[in-house]
Amino acid sequence: MEFTFLELGRRAESMILPLEFLQRSKASDFPDPHEYEAWQFRNLKLLEAGLLVHPLIPLSKSDIYAQTLQEIISRAYDKSLKTEKNLESMQELSSAVKSLAGRSLGGISDECHWADGFPFNLHIYQMLVEACFDCENCTVVDEIDEVMGLLKKTWVILGINQMLHNLCFTWALFNHFATSDQVDMELLSAAENQLSVVVKDAKTTEDPDYCDILISILSSITGWTEKRLLAYHETFNASNIVSMQGIVAIGVSAAKILLEDISQKYPGKRKQKTDVVRGKIETYIRSSLRTAFAQRMDEADSKRSSRNPVPVLAILAKDISDLASKEKNIYSPILKKWHPLASGVAVTTLHSCFGNELKQFMVGRTKFTPDTAQVLNAADKLEKNLVNIAVEDFLDSDDGGKSLIRQMPPYEAENAISALVKGWMKERVDKLKEWVDQSLQQETWNPKANRQSFAPSSMEMLRMVDEILDAFFQLPISMHSTLISDLTAGLDGILQYYVSKAKACHGTESTATPQLPHLTRCDVGSKLFKKKEKPHALLNRGSQVGSSTGKSEGCDLSELCVQINTFHYIRTEVENLKKKAKKCLRNSELSQDGIGTTDGMNIKFELSQASCQDGIRQLCDATAHKVVFSYLSHVLLDMLYVGGAASNRVEPLLRELHSTLGVISGIMRNEPRDHLITALMKASFDGFLLVLLAGGPTRAFTLQDAQIIENDFRALRGLYLANGDGLPHELVDKASSEVKSVLPLLRTDTESLIQRFKQVITERQGSPTKSSFPKPPRVPAQWSANDPNTILRVLCYRYDEAATKFLKKTYKFPKKL
């Protein structure tokens, strides 16, 4: 059955095609009666849809023709319709159909409105539009122009206009792309171009039917595109990435129409004014990357095993860095067309996702562990990579990307590592300090403890310090150069603590030096000692210079030597520690970036080195004074020149000093030994002067004694010179200069001494009163021939009538205490 509108001799819009088909068809035209019935039923359904369900002009419920048509269609369900033109049933159908189709919106017209009701007309037209496509491969047919011409002829029947055609054709293009394998870029491009026409149409019409179907189609388009773009990392890969730009273009265009143009026509649907396109792109980026992040987390967890014990977050950080690079190189260049800061949005999203995981990981972690360091190092590396990508992206932004930068609060991984490592350092330094306290309490300072004669505790302490340094440089961190100063400061403090605590128990120079006695004058004319008085009685009487017999409480000489050795050993080893730390630091930098630039200026052990230096000096001085004024007081303070210069000379003192030097040399070597012997020399010279100038009432000297004393002092100096094998001449001369300046006073006659004293005291303290001269300071800064106190003391010990009269008259000094 074939016919054309021209054969019928009427215009298409004046015909009701389903009715014409029914009237002109016969069962004999079909090979199968069932096929004829199905064909008949389809035409009836068209009439029902176009005239009853979706009429151009709404029907009233009482419309007799509508009721008639509905009854005919209902009967046709049970029994096929007889379609001969002259039959009553066919005339009844024709009358009802023509009456319903002949209704018009206004005026007299011969047009029939059987297929132009909304949305029935669009459904029919959409099916007709399918003729534009090849069903087998979903491509546009080659004869598209001819098909379009035929479609256009249906517009008058279906009530289609250009805008509705544009909308239907856009959907057809998009739908064929979406339901195919989505690789036909020409189809996608055509859909994109056609949608741009729809965008223009949407701005020019307020037809509610058009807007309804527009909303429906665009909602379907956005639903399909968003399903793929909200997880574009899953949707697009190397094989189909070329389609992403078209899909994004269609998706954002559809969204823009819905959210801008449609919302303006429907104020109730209007949303907050914003940049729709940018907002959509940001939504796609954030959603897709959050989804990709979650997938990477699951993958990272599966990668961890006994053979690969790397923390999950460390693995994840590497994967996220790769993901960011992939985003930057593959997806962001496409998305930048709609959002210039696409890369920035991406990295801020990844930064936030990883930051949340990092926060949870760090909760309750207060101690440094390799896992924590590995995670924080990985986080720091990731953050720097993300920031670099963001900075490159922000160069083109108006505000320098400040709005996005605010969305990237720093992980502060370096600060976290620093805090944990500092806690690690403090824990070890505190434990070392506790160990020092315990060890020093048990330390015996035994010179036989080892061949070097220094404290075993110092060796163990330095070994522990060395282990801490080794452990520090083995920590899996990249900030050794930043934190080394904190570590060395802590270790430096412990070494200083050891030295300070060790030397505190042995006193100082002042604790060993005796107090000077009150000044007296000689009892001229009487014998200094009774004939039957024995030497031990002299010792018991004492010299009144604060002397004691035997050794003082505390460490003996050998223990003091060990302690000085120990301080020297620590100072030497500290230099080695500095060298080692600098070498380890350079090696650490070389292993990290291939460049060793550290000069080690921040590696210092100043406190411990200064403490050792001061400790050696102080301990040498204290030891020397302890030896001279305590250990050897029985031959110095209690014996030398007691009862007369000729009777108790310097030889006993020299023997004791020689023995002491032997003990020192047997325990100490080189530099610390020379320091102690020099201090001992100075102390012995000070003791010699003390006997001469503050020896107490048991001593008195005549002019003739001066030569004996000078000879004795020469012998004392000779002990330290040791015929060229001892201390340098320059050092001995410098130490003995004070004694040498005083000895000439001993050979000066009394009258000259008195005159010299008067002159000096007047020059320094002013003119005397009628009765007496002012008394000089008790202890001068240094004994010398020009010091009034020194001259006065020589007079006090001068066995001479003139001297004792002058002292009695001037200062009323007693003969004995």
ABEGO torsion letter per residue (X at the ends): XBBBAAAAGBBAAABBAAAAAAAABBAAABABAAAAAAAAAAAAAAAAAAAAABBABBBBAABAAAAAAAAAAAAAAABBBBABAABAAAAAAAAAAAAAAABBAEEBBABBBAAABOAAAAAAAAAAAAAABBAAAGBBBAAAAAAAAAAAAAAAAAGBBAAAAAAAAAAAAAAAAAABAGABAAAAAAAAAAAAAAAAAAAABABAAAAAAAAAAAAAAAAAAAAAAABAAAABBAAAAAAAAAAAAAAAAAAAAAAAAAAAABAAABBBBBBAAAAAAAAAAAAAAAAAAAAAAAAAAAABBAABABBAAAAAAAAAAAAAAAAAAAAAAAAAAABAAAAAAAAAAAAAAAAAAAAAAABGBABBBAAAAAAAAAAAAAAAAAAAAAAAAAAABAAGGAAAAAABBBAGAAAAAAAAAAAAAAAAAAAAAAAAAAAAAABAGBAAABAAGBBAAAAAAAAAAAAAAAAAAABBBAAAAAAAAAAAAAAAAAAAAAAAAAAAAAEBAAAABBBBBBBBBBBBGBBABBAABBAAAAAAAEAGAGBBBEBBBEBBAAAAAAAAAAAAAAAAAAAAAAAAAAAAAAAAAAAAAGBBABAGAABBAAAAAAAAAAAAAAAAAAAAAAAAAAAAAAAAAAABGBGEAAABBAAAAAAAAAAAAAAAAAABBEAAAAAAAAAAAAAAAAAAAAAAAAAEAABBBBAAAAAAAAAAAAAAAAAAAGGGABBBAAAAAAAAAAAAAAAAAAABBAAAAAAAAAAAAAAAAEBBBAABBBBBBABBABBBAABAAAAAAAAAABBBAAAAAAAAAAAGBBABX
